[in-house]
Amino acid sequence: MGFYEDRVLPHFIDLACGTGPICKQREKVVPMAEGRVLEIGMGSGHNIPYYDPAKTEMVWGLEPSEGMRLKAQKKLSAAPFEVEWLGLSGEEIPLDTASADTVLLTFTLCTIPDFRAALAQMHRVLKPGGRLVFCEHGAAPDAGVRRWQDRINPLWRRMAGGCNLNRPIPAALEEARFEIRSLETMYLPGSPRIAGFNYWGYAVHA
């Protein structure tokens, strides 16, 4: 990792992922996590204040970026539960099979290079019947918006730390053998439509 990836990009990602509308989405989904939680792409710890401490035994925070882990230290020090860093990518989850009660995925699937391999790993480590709680932006349902997503995505991905605009979130979850039990969608207010179509809810280990 170079200076831009370690020092500059984490600052911009932290700001972009901490806007009011995005925090409102976090507030909706994070309290659904319970037990031993694997959070994919913990980043700078934006989700920490939204966990329900009464239901959270501990959290594994998967985050490959050293810069993001450094930015998270203040939030982690205030967490009312144990947090253990896993400094690898989503494609390499160093946990035993069926070891997590919940997998939490918020605004992360867009950046994982091999997101299908990562979802297979999430399925492996999640207990049968456990929940995958998700809140992700992705492919818009409107054809005009989706065409622009496809056009802009190659440049956007290079400029935004690997973020992809057009990933098919529900289809990807189902292909990974998750059964979606709750799904809501909308364009987030204040976000450009090409980057603002949001999917959230939960799926179970099928």
Sequence and secondary structure as in RCSB ss.txt:
>XXXX:A:sequence
MGFYEDRVLPHFIDLACGTGPICKQREKVVPMAEGRVLEIGMGSGHNIPYYDPAKTEMVWGLEPSEGMRLKAQKK
LSAAPFEVEWLGLSGEEIPLDTASADTVLLTFTLCTIPDFRAALAQMHRVLKPGGRLVFCEHGAAPDAGVRRWQD
RINPLWRRMAGGCNLNRPIPAALEEARFEIRSLETMYLPGSPRIAGFNYWGYAVHA
>XXXX:A:secstr
  HIIIIIHHHHHHHHTTSHHHHHHHHHHGGG  EEEEEET TT TTGGGS TTTEEEEEEE   HHHHHHTHHH
HHT SSEEEEE S TT   S TT EEEEEEES TTT TTHHHHHHHHHHHEEEEEEEEEEEE   SSHHHHHHHH
HHHHHHHHHTTT  S   HHHHHHHTTEEEEEEEEEE TTS TTT EEEEEEEEE 
